[in-house]
Amino acid sequence: MKEILSNRINNLAVSQTLAMAAKARELKSQGKDVIGLSLGEPDFNTPDFIKEAAIKAIQDNYNSYTPVDGYVELKKAIINKFERDNKLNYNLSQIVVSTGAKQSLSNIAASLINPGDEVILPCPYWVSYRDIIKLNGGIPIEVKTSISSDFKISGEDLEKSITSKTKMLWFSSPCNPSGSVYSESELREISDILLKYPEIYVVSDEIYEHINFSGGHSSIAAFDDMYDRTITVNGVSKAFAMTGWRIGYAAGPAKVIGAMKKIQSQSTSNPCSVSQAAATEALSGPQECVGKMVVEFKKRHNYLVDALNQLPGVNCIPGDGTFYAFPDFQKVIDARDDIADDIALAEYFLSEAGVALVPGSAFGSPGCMRLSFATSMDTLQDAIARLKKVML
């Protein structure tokens, strides 16, 4: 029988974070006691002042189509946010609001990638980057890093990966999954290399910008010589505990943003009207709620990194942001005849310890594991106790 599905979909991988979460949910439905540390979702509620803005929007009948690229009020709030937080100046034609930051990334790929174009991905990278690029005909070029480099690439690493087919560099800072943050000087080093190759664009995913323990955030677009070739992606999901509201946004050259708007007009059209009203309030209202969440994330980070380093064969360096730890379990894998790789180890931890983690292979860094600490301290302590029990 002839295959009815497209080659495109047959070559597309399932998101490993969502797949592991689905397995955990399935086991829970069977009555198994499972701790899920796979999803990147804050365990806080959306702040009340944001919810109140959404309620008012409903009462004010925000029930119609909005402009494809978002309400002007929200786009102005985004412009003010970039000016306030990143010292970046944009106009309305340089902003597009999407149904989550993932849609912004997908729209960028569809707008810029031609079949055969290469896109450089520093490893580890967010799990969906690779397949978003492949789905649009691009070729992901992985640049390996390690704990010794704080999971970050240097300018030299970047230049070695550039070819005549290189179209873009994609990266996140703070990085999902490693928690690494590129400093201003490190971004300058990368930018200096890119100045030699003016045809290469940069996608800077800054969705974890405010979940930052390093004391400051730097945007590569803030360099004058990178402004016109950088698309910065952000959203309200992580900082404001609004994952389900599905509002992301991108800023960059008007030509690219216009192309993203064009694609969006033929796919989803506008993001949810009520969610846009809530996001406008999130970006414009009091920001103290973010700081309170970050304080709690930092406490959990400190506990988890210390606890992981006490497990035999595990090496975990502190992160500078996000709510993930990314320990190296390679010594654990090498010491076991019954476990071939990090994927098998993740399956082992799920079946034997009832702890769901995401294998580092999904992020281009085999041998590591991603653990989300967007959960309570009691849950983290229970998870560590379970891991320790099956590793002894």
N, C-alpha and C positions, 0 to 999 in steps of 0.2 A: 504494500500500500504506500502510495506516495506521501512523503512528509508534508503535513499541512502547515506546520509552523515555520516561520522565517528563519533563515540562517542567523539573523541578528539576535533573535530571542534564544535560539538554541546555544549560542555562544555566550550568552549573558549569565553571569553567576548570580546566585541568590545572596543577598546581604547576610554575611555571617553573624553580625550582631542580632539581626532580626531572627535568623534561623535558630541561634542558640536560645534566644528568648522564647521562641515558639516551642522548642523542645522542653524548656523548663516549665512552660505553661501546661504542656501536655502531661508531663509527669505529675504536676500539681493536681490536674484534673483526675488523675488516677489515684489520688490520695497520698502521693509521695511528698515528703517534706523537703522542699527545694528552696535554696537561697539564690536569688537571681542577681548576679553582679555583672550582667552583660549589657544592659541598656544604659544609654547616657541620658538619663532623665532626672532632673532635680526632684527630690522628695518633698519639696516645699509646695505650698499652695500659691497660686497667683495672688499677689498683693491685693487687698480689698479695694484700693483706690482705682486699680485697673479694672477690676470686675464691675465696679460701680459705673465706670465709663461705658462698659459694654451694655449694662442694663439700661442706661440712659439712651444709648444708641438704638436699642430695640424699641424703647418707648417712643423715641423720636422717629420711628419708622425708617431706619436704615436698612431697607429691605430690597433696594433696587440695585441694578448693575452699577458699578463704579467705573471710572476710567480704567482701562486695561492695566495701566502701570501704577494704579493706586490713587487714592484721594490726594488732592493737592495739599490738604492740611497735614496728612501723614508725611508726604514727601518733604514739606517744609520742616517738620519735626526731625526728619532724618538729616536734612541739610544742617540744621542747628546742632544736632548731635555730633556730626562729623567736625563741625567748626569747634565745638566745645571740647570734645574729647580727643580729637586727632589733628587739630590745626589744619584741616582740609576744607577747601572751599569748592562747593559744587553749585550748579544751578538745577532747575527742575528737569531740564532735558538730560541731565546726567544721572538721574535716579530712577530706578524701577523697583517696584514692590512686587513680590511673588508669593506663591503659596508655600512658604518655607524657604530656607536658604538652599535646600537641595534643589528646588526648582530653579533658583537663580543660577546655580552651578550647571545644571542641565542646559539651561538656555544659553549660557556662555559657550558651552561646548558646541551646541548646535549652530551658534552664530559664527564661530571662528574656525572650527576644525573641518578640514577637507580630508578625504580618505588618504591615508599615508602620512599625514602630519604627525610629528612626534611631540609628545608632551612629557616634560621632565617631572618626575615625582620623587622627591626625597622620601626615603623610607625611615620610619613608618609613616604611612599616609592614612587619611580617613578611608575607611573600607569602600566607600562608593566611588571615590575618584576614578579608580582604575576602570571600572565598568561603565561609568558615564562617558569616559573618553573613548573606550572601545565601541560603545553603542553608536557613537557618532563618527566612526571610521578612523579614529586616531590610534596611535601606537604609544602606549605608556612606556616610558623609559625610566626604570627604577634606579635610584641612586642609593646604594646601601650606606647605612650609618650604624653606629653601635653605642653601647653605654659609654665607651671611652670618649666619644665625641658629643655626649649629651644628646644623642639622637638628632644631631643637626649637621647639615652639610656646610662645607666651606666654599669660598669662591673657587678654589682650585678644583674641588669635587664637581662643582657645577660646570666649569669650563670643559672638563674632560668628557662630559656627557653631551655637550652641544655638537650637533651636526648640521649639515645644510638643510635637513628636514625639520629641525626644531621649530615649533610654532609657539609653545608656551612653557612656562614654569608654573606649577600648581603647588601650593603649600599652605599649611595652617600654622598660625602662631597666636596664642598658645596652641600647641599641637595636640590634636586627637589622633593617636592614643597616648603619646609619651608624656604629655604635660610640659614639654620643652617650650621655651619662649626665646625667640630671636631678639637679641638686643639691637639697639640702634646701630652700633658699630658693626655687628654681624650682618645686618641688612645692608649697610653701606658697602661692605665687602662684596656681597652678592650683586648689588647694583653696579659696582664698578666693573664687574665682569660683563654684565648685561649691556653696559654702554658700548661695548665692542660689537654687539649684535642687535642693532636697533629694530630688527624685524620681529624679535621675540617679545611676546606679551606676558604679563604676570597676572596670575589669579591668586589673590591673598585672602584666604578664608580666616576671618577674625571673629567668628561666632562666639568664641570663648574669651573675647577681649577683657571683660570685666571680672571673670573668674581667674584672677591673676594674683599670684603670691610674690611676684618678683619686684613689686614696687613701682612698676610703670609699664606702659604698652607703647610700642613703636609700630607705625604703619609705613610700609615701604613706599606707598603713594605719597607720603609727606615729603620725600625728596623731590625737588623740582624737576630733576632729570628723569624721574620715573613716573611722574603724575600722569602723563598722557599715554602711558602704555600699561597701566595697572588697573585691574578691575577688583575692587574691594567688596567682599561679600560679608554680610552680617545678618543679624536678626534678633528677635526678642525671646526666642525659645529658652535659651540657657540662662541668661542673666536675670530674667524676670519670671522664671518657672512657667513658661507659656508654650510648652512643646505642642500641646494639642490645638493651640490657636492658629498655628501654621501661617506665620508671617515672617518672611525673610526679605532682604533687600540687597541691591547691588548699586555701586557707584563707580563711574569711570568715564571714558571717552564717550561723547554723545553719539557717535556713529555706532559704537558697540551696544550701548544701552538701547538705542533705537532698534537695532536688530533683535535684541532680546525681547523688547516690547512686541515686535512684529511676530515673533515665534509664539509668544504667550497669547497673542490675540487669536491664534489658530489652534491653541491647545486648551488651556483652561480659562482663558479670558481673565477677569479680575480676581484677586484674592477676596476672601470673605469680607463683606462690608462691616459687620459688627467687630470682627477681629481687627480690622484696620483702625476702628475707633479706639479699641482697647490699646493697640500698639502706639497710637498717637499719644495717649495719656501716659503710657509706660515710658516713652522717650522724653516727654516734656515735663512730667511730674517729678515728685521728690525721688531722689535716687538712693536714699538711705537703706531701702529694703535690700538692695543688691549687696551692700557692704555687710549687712547682717548675715546673709547667706554665705558670703565668702569666708567670714570668720568661722562658721561651722564647718565648711568644706576644708579649711586649713587644719582644723583640729583632727578631722578624720584622716586627712592626708598624712599628718605626722604620725598618727597611730599606725596606719596601715603600712607605710613604708618601713617603720621600725619592726613591726610584726612580721612582715614578709622577709626581711633580712635575717630574722631569727629562725626561719625554716631552713632545713638542711639543703644545701645546693642552690639556694635562690639568691639572686643579686638584684636589688632594686635601688635605683638612685632617686633622690627627691625630685619631684616635678616643680615647675614654677607656675603652673596654672592648670585649668580644667578640673574635672573631678574624676580623674583616672590615675591609676598606678600601672606601670608597664614593666613588671619584673622579668628578668631573664631566667628561664627554667631549663636552659639547655643542659646544665650539669645533672639535673634531675632526670631528664630524658636519657642522657648518655649512660646513666647508672642503672637503667631498667631495661631488661631484655624483652619485656612484654609491652613496651611503649616505644613506638617508632618515631614519633614526632609530636609537635605541639598540638596538632589536631587530635591525635589519639589521647594525649594527656588531658585535653579539655573534656573529651568523652569520658575518660576515667574519673575525673573529678566530679562530673555530673552524675555518673552512675553510682560511684562508690561513696562520695562525700555529700552528694546532693547540693553541690555548688556549681552554678553556671557561670563560666568565664568565656572570654572570646580568645581563640588562639591567635598568636601574633602573625601567623601566615596570612591571615585575612588583611593585614595591614602592611604586608611586604617585609615583615621581620620575623621569620620563623624562629622558634625557640623561646619566644616571649609570650606573655599572656597579658590581656587587658582586663583589669578589675575596676569596675565603677564603684566609687565611694559616695555616690549620690543616694545614700541610704543611711539608716541610723547607726550609731556607734555599737549598739547591742547586736545588730545584724552583722556588722563587720567582725566583731569579736567572735560571734558564733561561727562565721565562715572560716576564720583563721583556725579556730579550734578543730573544725572538721577537716580542713586541709592537712593540718599537722598530724591528725590521727591516721590518715591514709598514707602519709609520706614516711612515717617512722618504720 
